[in-house]
Amino acid sequence: MEKYTPQREFADRRLKVSGARTYFYVNEAQCEKNMETFINCIDAVSGFGVDATYGTGFAAIKMTALGRPQLLMQLSETIARTRQYFHKVTGTCGGAVISSDISSDVFKARFNASLVCCFRQEAIGPVDNEAVQKWLDNMTYDKKGLIHLFSWSGLIDTNMLLQDVFRVPNLVTGKMEPLISTLTKEEEEMFKNMMRRLHTIFQYAQERDVRVMVDAEQTYFQPAISRLTMELMKKYNTEKAIVFNTYQCYLKNTYNDLVLDLEQCYRQKFFFGCKLVRGAYMEQERLRAEALGYEDPINPSFDATSEMYHRCLLEALQKIKKNKEDGCPTKIAIMVASHNEDTVRFTIRNMKQFGVQPEDRLICFGQLLGMCDHISLPLGAMLSLRPH
């Protein structure tokens, strides 16, 4: 998959990017220093005494600062390959695993059937292979159907290697084979280190009662970043939203991604943290898509991006309203990170319409200090100002 292949032309990820910090991998020691910086930021946000934020403060991190970005690209490619494999097995066209309402029985039937491969004319025999049966048993599912093909919790907790997690039965031979490209022992250790750093940050954030937003990055990293963030939500957002995922509304797929992630949080019963932004990598994304020949992931216009932003916001507000009616008002928390006056007005207007009050502390607004004070200061007077 060309999109998830490193390109010399785009090796400098600062190309055409002026509104976001870029971290380059130097070594594991530098990643440790970056982790310490993020922890210091959590301390600064949490505060002490009269400066304490009491659970209302935010910090932000970038996953590419905590490990080798190449691993995130490889994991993103594997996620794309997983969807292709899922559609090939089930005969479905498009859509994610979690939205399919398909049970693991579909996979068992496929592997047990005497199917003939049209290319090699080889039949698949009955599944009596212990490895295949173990793979079927390790699928993540509930009464509604499949949620994931793989044990993401095992990966998050570093109990399993990447190469051991992402293996699937070959549809012709029935033998287990890897979906992820071969990783060295050193690369597996690098990924474990990245996960350890993420756990250290979120465990500390939980102790200090500080919410942490995981920044969105380029689309060739983002599938991995979002998936890992959602699994970290599942682990740390058991009592309130500590981990926040970021959704870039200039992307064509953002609304669908948000809906699927909300579906996961409801089915696996954890709190959902959502930061909405427009996006920071537009020029680079379009240039790279054109150069490599894949579809431009960016919405065609500013108006389309604003429409996407508002659509995502309304989806979350509707869920908040339903949660309040069901007696679970704090299951979703939203950071409206926007310097756009129309979006801020749209949010305030719809908060009133959906019965979301400032004192509910479910909707937060974020602007860079000094960049848009004519919006920030009136909001602060109406709501309350907190450090980020």
C-alpha positions as a LaTeX table, in Angstrom:
\begin{tabular}{lrrr}
\hline
Residue & $x$ (\AA) & $y$ (\AA) & $z$ (\AA) \\
\hline
Met1 & 0.00 & 0.00 & 0.00 \\
Glu2 & 1.74 & 3.10 & $-1.29$ \\
Lys3 & 0.11 & 5.45 & 1.21 \\
Tyr4 & 1.78 & 3.68 & 4.13 \\
Thr5 & 5.22 & 3.39 & 2.53 \\
Pro6 & 7.98 & 5.81 & 3.62 \\
Gln7 & 8.84 & 8.27 & 0.85 \\
Arg8 & 12.15 & 10.09 & 0.57 \\
Glu9 & 10.37 & 13.09 & $-0.96$ \\
Phe10 & 8.30 & 13.48 & 2.21 \\
Ala11 & 10.91 & 12.42 & 4.76 \\
Asp12 & 10.84 & 15.91 & 6.27 \\
Arg13 & 7.36 & 15.92 & 7.81 \\
Arg14 & 7.58 & 19.69 & 8.33 \\
Leu15 & 7.00 & 20.14 & 4.58 \\
Lys16 & 4.07 & 22.54 & 4.06 \\
Val17 & 3.23 & 22.31 & 7.80 \\
Ser18 & 3.35 & 25.50 & 9.84 \\
Gly19 & 0.62 & 24.99 & 12.44 \\
Ala20 & 1.82 & 21.85 & 14.23 \\
Arg21 & 4.91 & 20.68 & 16.11 \\
Thr22 & 6.86 & 17.90 & 14.35 \\
Tyr23 & 8.89 & 15.36 & 16.31 \\
Phe24 & 11.64 & 13.38 & 14.60 \\
Tyr25 & 12.91 & 10.10 & 15.97 \\
Val26 & 16.46 & 10.44 & 17.30 \\
Asn27 & 16.76 & 7.53 & 19.72 \\
Glu28 & 14.94 & 5.89 & 22.62 \\
Ala29 & 16.61 & 8.21 & 25.12 \\
Gln30 & 15.07 & 11.25 & 23.40 \\
Cys31 & 11.64 & 9.59 & 23.55 \\
Glu32 & 12.14 & 9.17 & 27.31 \\
Lys33 & 12.91 & 12.89 & 27.59 \\
Asn34 & 9.78 & 13.73 & 25.60 \\
Met35 & 7.75 & 11.58 & 27.99 \\
Glu36 & 9.21 & 13.46 & 30.95 \\
Thr37 & 8.29 & 16.76 & 29.29 \\
Phe38 & 4.69 & 15.62 & 28.88 \\
Ile39 & 4.57 & 14.53 & 32.52 \\
Asn40 & 5.88 & 17.94 & 33.57 \\
Cys41 & 3.09 & 19.50 & 31.51 \\
Ile42 & 0.54 & 17.38 & 33.38 \\
Asp43 & 1.99 & 18.66 & 36.66 \\
Ala44 & 1.80 & 22.25 & 35.41 \\
Val45 & $-1.83$ & 21.80 & 34.37 \\
Ser46 & $-2.85$ & 20.05 & 37.57 \\
Gly47 & $-1.41$ & 22.81 & 39.76 \\
Phe48 & $-1.27$ & 23.03 & 43.53 \\
Gly49 & $-3.22$ & 24.94 & 46.15 \\
Val50 & $-5.06$ & 27.93 & 44.73 \\
Asp51 & $-3.76$ & 27.06 & 41.25 \\
Ala52 & $-5.21$ & 23.52 & 41.29 \\
Thr53 & $-7.54$ & 22.76 & 38.38 \\
Tyr54 & $-9.43$ & 19.94 & 40.14 \\
Gly55 & $-9.99$ & 17.74 & 37.12 \\
Thr56 & $-10.81$ & 20.51 & 34.65 \\
Gly57 & $-7.36$ & 21.02 & 33.09 \\
Phe58 & $-6.02$ & 19.65 & 29.80 \\
Ala59 & $-2.63$ & 18.59 & 28.50 \\
Ala60 & $-1.77$ & 17.42 & 24.98 \\
Ile61 & 0.72 & 14.88 & 23.65 \\
Lys62 & 1.93 & 13.62 & 20.29 \\
Met63 & 2.39 & 9.90 & 19.87 \\
Thr64 & 5.20 & 10.40 & 17.33 \\
Ala65 & 7.23 & 11.98 & 20.15 \\
Leu66 & 7.11 & 8.78 & 22.17 \\
Gly67 & 8.49 & 6.24 & 19.72 \\
Arg68 & 9.63 & 5.55 & 16.22 \\
Pro69 & 6.99 & 6.95 & 13.80 \\
Gln70 & 7.76 & 4.23 & 11.24 \\
Leu71 & 6.10 & 1.72 & 13.58 \\
Leu72 & 2.88 & 3.76 & 13.54 \\
Met73 & 2.97 & 3.77 & 9.74 \\
Gln74 & 3.41 & $-0.01$ & 9.66 \\
Leu75 & 0.57 & $-0.47$ & 12.14 \\
Ser76 & $-1.67$ & 1.83 & 10.06 \\
Glu77 & $-0.96$ & $-0.29$ & 6.99 \\
Thr78 & $-1.82$ & $-3.41$ & 8.97 \\
Ile79 & $-5.16$ & $-1.90$ & 10.00 \\
Ala80 & $-5.92$ & $-1.24$ & 6.32 \\
Arg81 & $-4.92$ & $-4.82$ & 5.42 \\
Thr82 & $-7.15$ & $-6.12$ & 8.22 \\
Arg83 & $-10.18$ & $-4.41$ & 6.68 \\
Gln84 & $-9.37$ & $-5.90$ & 3.29 \\
Tyr85 & $-9.08$ & $-9.35$ & 4.84 \\
Phe86 & $-12.36$ & $-8.91$ & 6.71 \\
His87 & $-14.22$ & $-7.95$ & 3.53 \\
Lys88 & $-12.68$ & $-10.87$ & 1.66 \\
Val89 & $-13.82$ & $-13.36$ & 4.31 \\
Thr90 & $-17.32$ & $-11.97$ & 4.85 \\
Gly91 & $-18.10$ & $-10.84$ & 1.32 \\
Thr92 & $-19.03$ & $-7.39$ & 2.58 \\
Cys93 & $-18.05$ & $-4.25$ & 0.70 \\
Gly94 & $-16.62$ & $-1.32$ & 2.64 \\
Gly95 & $-17.31$ & $-0.43$ & 6.24 \\
Ala96 & $-15.51$ & $-1.31$ & 9.45 \\
Val97 & $-15.59$ & $-4.55$ & 11.42 \\
Ile98 & $-17.51$ & $-3.05$ & 14.35 \\
Ser99 & $-20.32$ & $-1.72$ & 12.14 \\
Ser100 & $-20.93$ & $-5.03$ & 10.35 \\
Asp101 & $-22.94$ & $-6.89$ & 13.05 \\
Ile102 & $-21.18$ & $-10.07$ & 11.93 \\
Ser103 & $-20.43$ & $-12.83$ & 14.43 \\
Ser104 & $-17.33$ & $-15.00$ & 14.61 \\
Asp105 & $-19.49$ & $-17.87$ & 13.30 \\
Val106 & $-19.17$ & $-16.37$ & 9.81 \\
Phe107 & $-15.41$ & $-16.90$ & 10.01 \\
Lys108 & $-15.78$ & $-20.43$ & 11.36 \\
Ala109 & $-18.15$ & $-21.29$ & 8.52 \\
Arg110 & $-15.75$ & $-19.85$ & 5.96 \\
Phe111 & $-12.77$ & $-21.78$ & 7.27 \\
Asn112 & $-14.73$ & $-25.01$ & 7.64 \\
Ala113 & $-16.28$ & $-24.84$ & 4.18 \\
Ser114 & $-14.74$ & $-26.63$ & 1.26 \\
Leu115 & $-14.12$ & $-23.49$ & $-0.77$ \\
Val116 & $-12.13$ & $-23.42$ & $-3.96$ \\
Cys117 & $-9.71$ & $-20.63$ & $-4.72$ \\
Cys118 & $-10.41$ & $-19.42$ & $-8.24$ \\
Phe119 & $-6.73$ & $-18.67$ & $-8.78$ \\
Arg120 & $-5.01$ & $-21.78$ & $-7.44$ \\
Gln121 & $-7.90$ & $-24.28$ & $-7.45$ \\
Glu122 & $-7.01$ & $-25.44$ & $-3.95$ \\
Ala123 & $-9.65$ & $-26.36$ & $-1.39$ \\
Ile124 & $-9.67$ & $-25.34$ & 2.25 \\
Gly125 & $-10.09$ & $-28.31$ & 4.53 \\
Pro126 & $-11.93$ & $-28.38$ & 7.87 \\
Val127 & $-10.46$ & $-26.25$ & 10.60 \\
Asp128 & $-8.74$ & $-28.56$ & 13.02 \\
Asn129 & $-5.67$ & $-26.40$ & 13.32 \\
Glu130 & $-5.12$ & $-25.35$ & 16.92 \\
Ala131 & $-3.62$ & $-21.99$ & 15.91 \\
Val132 & $-6.63$ & $-21.08$ & 13.76 \\
Gln133 & $-9.06$ & $-22.07$ & 16.51 \\
Lys134 & $-7.10$ & $-19.99$ & 19.01 \\
Trp135 & $-7.27$ & $-17.04$ & 16.60 \\
Leu136 & $-11.05$ & $-17.43$ & 16.35 \\
Asp137 & $-11.37$ & $-17.62$ & 20.14 \\
Asn138 & $-9.32$ & $-14.43$ & 20.61 \\
Met139 & $-11.61$ & $-12.25$ & 18.50 \\
Thr140 & $-13.18$ & $-9.34$ & 20.39 \\
Tyr141 & $-16.97$ & $-9.48$ & 20.19 \\
Asp142 & $-20.18$ & $-8.98$ & 22.15 \\
Lys143 & $-23.81$ & $-10.03$ & 21.68 \\
Lys144 & $-24.18$ & $-7.64$ & 18.75 \\
Gly145 & $-21.23$ & $-9.07$ & 16.83 \\
Leu146 & $-17.55$ & $-8.55$ & 16.18 \\
Ile147 & $-15.73$ & $-5.49$ & 17.53 \\
His148 & $-12.15$ & $-6.39$ & 16.54 \\
Leu149 & $-10.50$ & $-9.30$ & 14.77 \\
Phe150 & $-7.52$ & $-9.11$ & 17.11 \\
Ser151 & $-6.74$ & $-8.86$ & 20.80 \\
Trp152 & $-5.88$ & $-5.16$ & 20.99 \\
Ser153 & $-5.91$ & $-5.30$ & 24.78 \\
Gly154 & $-3.07$ & $-7.83$ & 24.68 \\
Leu155 & $-1.10$ & $-5.50$ & 22.45 \\
Ile156 & $-1.82$ & $-2.44$ & 24.59 \\
Asp157 & $-0.71$ & $-4.25$ & 27.73 \\
Thr158 & 2.45 & $-5.41$ & 25.88 \\
Asn159 & 1.64 & $-9.05$ & 26.64 \\
Met160 & 1.90 & $-9.89$ & 22.95 \\
Leu161 & 4.26 & $-9.03$ & 20.11 \\
Leu162 & 2.99 & $-7.15$ & 17.06 \\
Gln163 & 3.87 & $-10.09$ & 14.82 \\
Asp164 & 2.00 & $-12.51$ & 17.09 \\
Val165 & $-1.15$ & $-10.36$ & 17.25 \\
Phe166 & $-1.55$ & $-9.60$ & 13.55 \\
Arg167 & $-1.71$ & $-13.09$ & 12.10 \\
Val168 & $-4.65$ & $-14.49$ & 10.12 \\
Pro169 & $-5.53$ & $-17.81$ & 8.50 \\
Asn170 & $-4.69$ & $-17.92$ & 4.80 \\
Leu171 & $-7.97$ & $-18.36$ & 2.91 \\
Val172 & $-6.42$ & $-20.94$ & 0.59 \\
Thr173 & $-4.15$ & $-23.03$ & 2.80 \\
Gly174 & $-5.69$ & $-22.37$ & 6.21 \\
Lys175 & $-2.22$ & $-21.72$ & 7.61 \\
Met176 & $-1.56$ & $-18.73$ & 9.85 \\
Glu177 & 0.36 & $-15.90$ & 8.18 \\
Pro178 & 1.33 & $-12.35$ & 9.21 \\
Leu179 & $-0.57$ & $-9.26$ & 8.08 \\
Ile180 & 2.16 & $-6.93$ & 9.32 \\
Ser181 & 5.50 & $-6.61$ & 7.57 \\
Thr182 & 8.38 & $-8.37$ & 9.29 \\
Leu183 & 9.67 & $-6.63$ & 12.40 \\
Thr184 & 13.04 & $-7.10$ & 14.02 \\
Lys185 & 13.43 & $-7.90$ & 17.70 \\
Glu186 & 14.67 & $-4.32$ & 18.17 \\
Glu187 & 11.54 & $-2.88$ & 16.50 \\
Glu188 & 9.27 & $-5.01$ & 18.68 \\
Glu189 & 11.13 & $-3.66$ & 21.71 \\
Met190 & 10.71 & $-0.10$ & 20.41 \\
Phe191 & 6.96 & $-0.60$ & 20.18 \\
Lys192 & 6.84 & $-1.97$ & 23.72 \\
Asn193 & 8.77 & 1.09 & 24.87 \\
Met194 & 6.28 & 3.38 & 23.14 \\
Met195 & 3.37 & 1.66 & 24.87 \\
Arg196 & 5.17 & 1.80 & 28.22 \\
Arg197 & 5.62 & 5.56 & 27.83 \\
Leu198 & 1.96 & 6.02 & 26.94 \\
His199 & 0.91 & 4.01 & 29.99 \\
Thr200 & 3.24 & 6.04 & 32.21 \\
Ile201 & 1.69 & 9.29 & 30.95 \\
Phe202 & $-1.93$ & 8.19 & 31.33 \\
Gln203 & $-1.43$ & 6.52 & 34.69 \\
Tyr204 & 0.09 & 9.75 & 35.95 \\
Ala205 & $-2.67$ & 11.84 & 34.34 \\
Gln206 & $-5.25$ & 9.65 & 36.05 \\
Glu207 & $-3.53$ & 10.14 & 39.42 \\
Arg208 & $-3.33$ & 13.92 & 38.91 \\
Asp209 & $-6.87$ & 14.09 & 37.48 \\
Val210 & $-5.73$ & 15.81 & 34.28 \\
Arg211 & $-7.33$ & 15.14 & 30.91 \\
Val212 & $-4.88$ & 14.39 & 28.10 \\
Met213 & $-5.59$ & 14.92 & 24.42 \\
Val214 & $-3.69$ & 12.75 & 21.93 \\
Asp215 & $-3.03$ & 14.98 & 18.94 \\
Ala216 & $-4.03$ & 13.83 & 15.47 \\
Glu217 & $-1.24$ & 13.64 & 12.89 \\
Gln218 & $-0.80$ & 12.73 & 9.21 \\
Thr219 & $-3.22$ & 10.21 & 7.69 \\
Tyr220 & $-0.47$ & 7.64 & 7.18 \\
Phe221 & 0.00 & 7.59 & 10.98 \\
Gln222 & $-3.54$ & 8.32 & 12.12 \\
Pro223 & $-5.22$ & 4.88 & 11.88 \\
Ala224 & $-2.65$ & 3.53 & 14.35 \\
Ile225 & $-2.78$ & 6.61 & 16.58 \\
Ser226 & $-6.58$ & 6.53 & 16.78 \\
Arg227 & $-6.77$ & 2.79 & 17.37 \\
Leu228 & $-4.19$ & 2.87 & 20.17 \\
Thr229 & $-5.89$ & 5.91 & 21.71 \\
Met230 & $-9.27$ & 4.17 & 21.72 \\
Glu231 & $-7.79$ & 1.15 & 23.47 \\
Leu232 & $-6.12$ & 3.45 & 26.01 \\
Met233 & $-9.53$ & 5.05 & 26.55 \\
Lys234 & $-10.94$ & 1.63 & 27.29 \\
Lys235 & $-8.25$ & 1.10 & 29.93 \\
Tyr236 & $-8.16$ & 4.55 & 31.58 \\
Asn237 & $-11.61$ & 6.06 & 30.93 \\
Thr238 & $-13.47$ & 3.79 & 33.33 \\
Glu239 & $-14.76$ & 6.53 & 35.65 \\
Lys240 & $-14.38$ & 9.70 & 33.58 \\
Ala241 & $-12.81$ & 10.85 & 30.32 \\
Ile242 & $-9.06$ & 11.12 & 30.89 \\
Val243 & $-7.88$ & 10.09 & 27.41 \\
Phe244 & $-9.15$ & 12.20 & 24.49 \\
Asn245 & $-8.86$ & 11.27 & 20.82 \\
Thr246 & $-8.54$ & 14.05 & 18.23 \\
Tyr247 & $-10.70$ & 14.21 & 15.08 \\
Gln248 & $-9.53$ & 16.32 & 12.14 \\
Cys249 & $-12.66$ & 17.56 & 10.44 \\
Tyr250 & $-10.95$ & 18.49 & 7.18 \\
Leu251 & $-10.78$ & 14.75 & 6.44 \\
Lys252 & $-13.53$ & 13.09 & 4.41 \\
Asn253 & $-13.78$ & 10.09 & 6.76 \\
Thr254 & $-13.92$ & 11.93 & 10.07 \\
Tyr255 & $-17.65$ & 11.65 & 10.74 \\
Asn256 & $-17.65$ & 7.91 & 10.04 \\
Asp257 & $-14.61$ & 7.44 & 12.27 \\
Leu258 & $-16.29$ & 9.34 & 15.10 \\
Val259 & $-19.50$ & 7.30 & 14.82 \\
Leu260 & $-17.55$ & 4.02 & 14.92 \\
Asp261 & $-15.53$ & 5.12 & 17.94 \\
Leu262 & $-18.70$ & 6.16 & 19.77 \\
Glu263 & $-20.11$ & 2.73 & 18.95 \\
Gln264 & $-17.08$ & 1.08 & 20.53 \\
Cys265 & $-17.29$ & 3.15 & 23.70 \\
Tyr266 & $-20.97$ & 2.26 & 24.17 \\
Arg267 & $-20.48$ & $-1.44$ & 23.48 \\
Gln268 & $-17.38$ & $-1.75$ & 25.66 \\
Lys269 & $-18.72$ & 0.62 & 28.32 \\
Phe270 & $-16.05$ & 3.27 & 28.77 \\
Phe271 & $-16.09$ & 7.07 & 28.82 \\
Phe272 & $-15.42$ & 8.88 & 25.55 \\
Gly273 & $-13.15$ & 11.91 & 25.18 \\
Cys274 & $-13.28$ & 13.79 & 21.88 \\
Lys275 & $-11.30$ & 16.78 & 20.64 \\
Leu276 & $-12.59$ & 18.34 & 17.42 \\
Val277 & $-10.22$ & 20.33 & 15.22 \\
Arg278 & $-10.18$ & 21.34 & 11.58 \\
Gly279 & $-6.65$ & 20.04 & 10.88 \\
Ala280 & $-3.05$ & 21.11 & 10.41 \\
Tyr281 & $-1.56$ & 19.08 & 7.54 \\
Met282 & $-3.78$ & 19.96 & 4.56 \\
Glu283 & $-1.16$ & 21.10 & 2.05 \\
Gln284 & 1.19 & 18.22 & 2.79 \\
Glu285 & $-1.63$ & 15.66 & 2.67 \\
Arg286 & $-2.82$ & 16.86 & $-0.74$ \\
Leu287 & 0.69 & 17.05 & $-2.15$ \\
Arg288 & 1.54 & 13.54 & $-0.97$ \\
Ala289 & $-1.74$ & 12.06 & $-2.26$ \\
Glu290 & $-1.16$ & 13.57 & $-5.69$ \\
Ala291 & 2.48 & 12.44 & $-5.82$ \\
Leu292 & 1.70 & 8.85 & $-4.80$ \\
Gly293 & $-1.56$ & 8.51 & $-6.71$ \\
Tyr294 & $-4.08$ & 7.82 & $-3.95$ \\
Glu295 & $-7.32$ & 9.66 & $-3.24$ \\
Asp296 & $-7.02$ & 13.10 & $-1.67$ \\
Pro297 & $-8.22$ & 12.56 & 1.93 \\
Ile298 & $-9.11$ & 16.25 & 2.43 \\
Asn299 & $-12.58$ & 17.75 & 2.06 \\
Pro300 & $-12.96$ & 19.79 & $-1.14$ \\
Ser301 & $-13.58$ & 23.16 & 0.54 \\
Phe302 & $-13.52$ & 25.13 & 3.78 \\
Asp303 & $-17.32$ & 25.04 & 3.86 \\
Ala304 & $-17.28$ & 21.24 & 3.57 \\
Thr305 & $-14.84$ & 21.10 & 6.48 \\
Ser306 & $-17.04$ & 23.37 & 8.60 \\
Glu307 & $-20.04$ & 21.22 & 7.73 \\
Met308 & $-18.08$ & 18.14 & 8.81 \\
Tyr309 & $-17.08$ & 19.83 & 12.08 \\
His310 & $-20.66$ & 20.78 & 12.88 \\
Arg311 & $-21.97$ & 17.34 & 11.89 \\
Cys312 & $-19.51$ & 15.65 & 14.26 \\
Leu313 & $-20.41$ & 18.07 & 17.03 \\
Leu314 & $-24.13$ & 17.44 & 16.58 \\
Glu315 & $-23.57$ & 13.68 & 16.70 \\
Ala316 & $-21.77$ & 14.02 & 20.02 \\
Leu317 & $-24.37$ & 16.43 & 21.42 \\
Gln318 & $-27.18$ & 14.05 & 20.49 \\
Lys319 & $-25.37$ & 11.28 & 22.35 \\
Ile320 & $-24.89$ & 13.55 & 25.38 \\
Lys321 & $-28.61$ & 14.35 & 25.42 \\
Lys322 & $-29.46$ & 10.65 & 25.30 \\
Asn323 & $-26.94$ & 9.93 & 28.05 \\
Lys324 & $-28.57$ & 12.56 & 30.26 \\
Glu325 & $-31.98$ & 11.02 & 29.62 \\
Asp326 & $-30.54$ & 7.60 & 30.53 \\
Gly327 & $-29.00$ & 8.94 & 33.74 \\
Cys328 & $-25.37$ & 8.76 & 32.53 \\
Pro329 & $-24.63$ & 12.40 & 31.64 \\
Thr330 & $-20.82$ & 12.30 & 31.81 \\
Lys331 & $-20.15$ & 9.42 & 29.39 \\
Ile332 & $-18.98$ & 11.84 & 26.67 \\
Ala333 & $-16.76$ & 14.92 & 26.96 \\
Ile334 & $-15.92$ & 17.21 & 24.04 \\
Met335 & $-13.16$ & 19.73 & 23.45 \\
Val336 & $-14.24$ & 22.22 & 20.79 \\
Ala337 & $-10.80$ & 23.36 & 19.64 \\
Ser338 & $-11.63$ & 26.13 & 17.20 \\
His339 & $-10.73$ & 29.74 & 16.50 \\
Asn340 & $-13.74$ & 30.05 & 14.19 \\
Glu341 & $-16.43$ & 32.41 & 15.48 \\
Asp342 & $-19.22$ & 30.67 & 13.57 \\
Thr343 & $-18.30$ & 27.30 & 15.05 \\
Val344 & $-18.20$ & 28.71 & 18.58 \\
Arg345 & $-21.62$ & 30.33 & 18.09 \\
Phe346 & $-22.94$ & 27.10 & 16.55 \\
Thr347 & $-21.73$ & 25.14 & 19.58 \\
Ile348 & $-23.25$ & 27.50 & 22.15 \\
Arg349 & $-26.55$ & 27.61 & 20.28 \\
Asn350 & $-26.78$ & 23.83 & 20.09 \\
Met351 & $-25.68$ & 23.34 & 23.68 \\
Lys352 & $-28.83$ & 25.24 & 24.62 \\
Gln353 & $-30.93$ & 23.27 & 22.15 \\
Phe354 & $-29.71$ & 19.91 & 23.49 \\
Gly355 & $-29.96$ & 20.97 & 27.13 \\
Val356 & $-26.21$ & 20.96 & 27.84 \\
Gln357 & $-25.37$ & 23.54 & 30.50 \\
Pro358 & $-21.93$ & 25.11 & 31.16 \\
Glu359 & $-22.02$ & 23.70 & 34.69 \\
Asp360 & $-22.32$ & 20.17 & 33.22 \\
Arg361 & $-18.64$ & 20.54 & 32.22 \\
Leu362 & $-19.13$ & 18.27 & 29.21 \\
Ile363 & $-18.20$ & 20.81 & 26.52 \\
Cys364 & $-14.90$ & 22.70 & 26.64 \\
Phe365 & $-13.59$ & 25.34 & 24.27 \\
Gly366 & $-9.93$ & 25.69 & 23.38 \\
Gln367 & $-7.98$ & 28.45 & 21.64 \\
Leu368 & $-4.29$ & 29.26 & 21.63 \\
Leu369 & $-3.50$ & 32.02 & 24.10 \\
Gly370 & $-3.36$ & 35.38 & 22.34 \\
Met371 & $-4.41$ & 34.02 & 18.95 \\
Cys372 & $-8.12$ & 34.67 & 19.24 \\
Asp373 & $-8.73$ & 36.61 & 22.45 \\
His374 & $-11.85$ & 38.29 & 21.06 \\
Ile375 & $-13.42$ & 34.79 & 21.22 \\
Ser376 & $-11.60$ & 33.36 & 24.24 \\
Leu377 & $-12.27$ & 36.20 & 26.68 \\
Pro378 & $-16.07$ & 36.39 & 26.20 \\
Leu379 & $-16.18$ & 32.58 & 26.47 \\
Gly380 & $-14.16$ & 32.79 & 29.67 \\
Ala381 & $-16.58$ & 35.30 & 31.11 \\
Met382 & $-19.55$ & 33.13 & 30.19 \\
Leu383 & $-18.01$ & 29.79 & 31.17 \\
Ser384 & $-14.65$ & 29.62 & 32.95 \\
Leu385 & $-11.00$ & 29.76 & 31.93 \\
Arg386 & $-8.66$ & 26.84 & 32.65 \\
Pro387 & $-5.01$ & 26.26 & 31.66 \\
His388 & $-4.14$ & 23.92 & 28.81 \\
\hline
\end{tabular}
